[in-house]
Amino acid sequence: MGLAFIYEGMMYVGSIVAVIALGVIMPSWSDSTKGDGIVSLASLVFAMGFLLIMRNRDILTREFWLGGPHRDTYGEPNQLGRISQYGGGRMRAQWFLIFILLGLGVQSVVTLAQMGVSMFGGDLVSPTSESLNESSNTVTMWLYIGLLGPICEEVMFRGVLMKELKPLGKNFAIVTSAFAFGLFHDDFVQGTFAFLFGLILGFVAMEYSLVWSIALHIFNNAILSGVIDTWFAGQLNDSQYAVYTIALTAIGVVGAVVALALYGHGLKQYRMQNRSIPDTYAGWTSPVFIAFVVVNLVLATLLLVEALAS
């Protein structure tokens, strides 16, 4: 968690450096959304540079990306040096489709929650989504959202964090990495989606490979939320787009329900087979983990207040 905390901090450092550099080199971009993509990409460069320095012996291996037997080099002392399996399962087209439907179902749940709140006069604002919508028409921001962002997030949260937590139990590793992934977004709406979607991504990386979780993440960001949504938004008027959103939400809910009905029993068995030893979740009381939670909740709250005020 300390590593994830510093990784997030390095993203902020990269953003600050990029903003200062843009202000000097291209002052006109400082007051527009043109430079947002460059700033975001710079934050990734700083964060991934740090991560590669700290974990290059693990990241620069075949097993890290494709899965298979490997020697545990992190985790509990009694697990060090043990040969274990991380990923390595064979992904089939039907399974990848199921994971896509589950991801769409997660998005549908979040959308329905927003609709429900708005029906009672409230508004579940997502500062991150609003900010990205304003600047997503640039090539650099598309690269960040649809390609490089998903790759770097998977490397950090599923490739490094989850894999290092694996000796404490698969369930614990998947849930904790998803929880950290949700907090990392500093946005209550996006964070909720990221946590639920992170559970799916964690299972895919744990049982198949990091490459497949990256593929699923990129498909969600670049295709579902990117190309398809942008195309429909440009072709339809407001009322037609609302109908499209409702139809997509319905497809997501139905698809997720059918998938869980067919494979829910197997998921329950998986959860039972991969339970952690007693008191493992007491690790959440560690000072670093608590600091990570508190700092990100405070940031999410400040951003929400700012969005509501504007």
N, C-alpha and C positions, 0 to 999 in steps of 0.2 A: 504494500500500500504506500510505503514511503516512496518507492520508485514511481508509482502512478501519480502521487502528489507532486513530485518534482517534475515529472513529464508535463503535467498541466501547467505548472509554474513556468516551464521553459516555453510553452506556447504563448503565454502572456509576454514573456521577455521578447520572443521573436516578433510579436505583434507591435510592441512598443518601438523596437528598432526599425521595423518596416515603416511605421507611421512617421517616425522622425526622418528616415531616409527619403520617403515620398515628399514630405514637406519641403525638403531641400532641393530634390531633383525635379519634382513635378508639383509645384505648389497648387496648381489649378485642380489637381485630383484630390487634394486634402479635404475640400468641401463638397465632394461628390461621392457617388458610390462606385466610381470607376476603379478606385484603388483598393476596394474591399477584398477582391479576390487575391491581389498581390499580397496584401497584409495577411490574409488567411493562409496562403501558401508558405509565406515566410515563417509563420508560427509553426507549421508542420516541419519545415526544414530544421529549425532549432530543436524542436522536441524529438524528432527522429534521430538527429545527430547525437543528442544526449543518450537516447536509448541504445543506439548502435554501439556507442562507447562502453556502456554499462553491460550490455548483454550480447555482444557480437559473437561470443563462443556458442551461443544457443541459436540466435537468429540466422546466422550464416551456416545452417546445416540443412540437409535434405529433410530430415525428420520434422523439423520445425514447421515446414510448409506443407509437406505431403503426408505427414503422419507415419506411424510405424513404431516398432520397438526402439526405445532409447534409454539411456542411463540417466536417472534422476540426479541432477546436480544442484537442485535447490529444494527447499521444503524442510520437513522435520529431520533432525539429525539421524534418527533411526531409519529414514528412508533414503538417505544419500547413497548413491552408488547402485541402487536397486534398478534392475531392468524392468521397465513397465511399458504399457502401450498408450500412445496418445494418437488418436485418430487412426487412420489406416483402413477404415471400412470402405466398401465399394459403393459409391453413389450411383443410384439409378434415376432415370428421368422422372419416373413416377414419384419418387421420394422428393426430388427437388421441387416438383410441382406442389406436393403437399406442404413443404416448408414455405413456398411462396404464398399459398393460400392461408397458412397460419399467420404469416407476416401481414398479409392484407387484412386478416381478421383482427389482429392487434390494432392496426390503424383504424379499422372500422369501430372498434370499441372506444378508442379515444375520440373519434369524430362524433359518435353517438353521445358521449359524455359532454362534449362541447355543445351539441344541439340541445341536450336536456337542460343544461345550465342556462342557455340563451332563452329557452321557452319560459323560464321563470324570471326573466329580466336580468340575468347575470351575463358574464362574459369571461370565458376561459381564454385569456390572452396568452399567446405564445410569442414573446419578444424575439426569439430566435427565428421563427418562421417569418415574421413580418420583416425582419432585417434582411434575411436571405432573399425574400421575394423582391425586395427593392433593388438588390444588386446581382441577381442571378442571371441577368442578361449579358454578362461578360464571360469571355472564354475562360479567364482565370478562375472565376467563381464556379463555373461549371466543372472545371478540373478538380477544384477543391471539394465540391459537394458530391459529385458523381464518381470520382475515381480515386484521387490521392487521399482524400479524407477517409473514406471507408477502408482503404488498405492500411493506413497508419493506425486507425482506431482498432482494427482487428489485430494487428501486430501487437499493440499495447495490451488490450483488454482480454483477447482470447489467446493470443500467442504467448505473451509473457506472463501476465497476471494470472490468468486461469490455469495455465500449465504449471506455474510454480505453486499454486494452491492445490493442485490435483492430488498430491500425496495425503492431503487431509480429507479426501473424499470427493468424488465427482460432483455430487449434489452441492456440496459446500462451495466447490470451485466455480461451478456454473452460476449459482445464485449470487455469490459474492462479487464475481466479476461483472454480472449483469447489473447489480445494485450500484457498483462503482461507476459503471458505464452510464447509468441513468443520471446519477449525481453530476457526473462530468459535464453534462449538457447545460447545467445552470439555468434550467427552464422547466417549470413544473409540468407543462403539457408535453413538450418534447422529451423531458426526462422520464415521464411515465411510459411513453411509447418506447423509448430507448431501453428501459428496464425490461419490459415485456418482450420486445424484439430481441434483446440481448440474451434472454433465456433460450430462444430458438437458435440464435447464432452460436451460443455456447454449446448447445447439444450437437449442432452440426460440426463444429470444430473438434469437439471432444471425441466424437464417434467416427467422423469421416476425415476431415483435414481442415487446416486453416485456409487453404486455397478455396474450398467450397464455402466456408463462411464468408470469405471475401467476395466470392461470386454472388452469393445471396444478398450481401450488403450492397454491392454495387448495383445489382438488378433493382433493388428497392429504391435506392437514391437516384440512379441515373435513368432508369426506364419507367418504373411505376410513378415515382414522384417527380421525375424530370421530364423526359421526352413525351410520354403519354399525357400526363396532366397538363403540361405546357401547350401541347397541340390542341387538346380539347378546350383549354382556356382561351386560346386564340381563335378557335372556330365557332364557339358558342356564345350566345348572349348570357346575361346573368341568370335568367330563369332556366334556360337550357342547361347551363353549367350546374345549377343547383340540382336539377333532375339527374344529371350525370353523377354527381357526388352521392346522391341518395342511392342510385342504382349500384354504384361501385361499393358503397357501404354494405348494401344488402348482399351483394355477391361475397364480400369478405366475411360477413357474419355466417351466411349459409355454408360457405366453403369450410370455415373453421369448425363449425358445429359438426359437419359431416366427417371431417378429418378426425376430430376428437372422438366421435362416435365409433369410427372404424378402428382407431389405433389408441384410444384412451386407455384401454386395459394394458396394452404393452407399455405405455408411458408410466402407468402406476407401478408395474413390475420393475421397470428401470429405476424408478425412484426408490423402491424398497430395497433393491439389490445394491444400491450405491449410497446407502445411508452412511453418514460419518459417525465416528466414535462419539460417545457422550461428551457433552460440553464443548464440542468443536466451535459452535457458534459463539461461545464466550470470547472467541478471538475478536469479535466485533467491539469489544470493550477496550481494545488496545488504544493508547493515546493517539497514535498516528491515524488510525481508522476514524476515531471520533473527530479528530481535527479535520480530516478530509470531508467528513459528513457536514460538520458545522460550517466550515468555510464555504462549501458549495451551496448549502441551503441559504446562507446569508447572501451570497452573490445572486442566487435565483430570486430571492425576495426583493433585493434592490432593483434588479432588472425588471421585475414585474411591476413594482411601484412606479418606476420611471415610465414604463410602457402605458400604464393606466393614467398617469399624469399628463402624458402627451396626447 
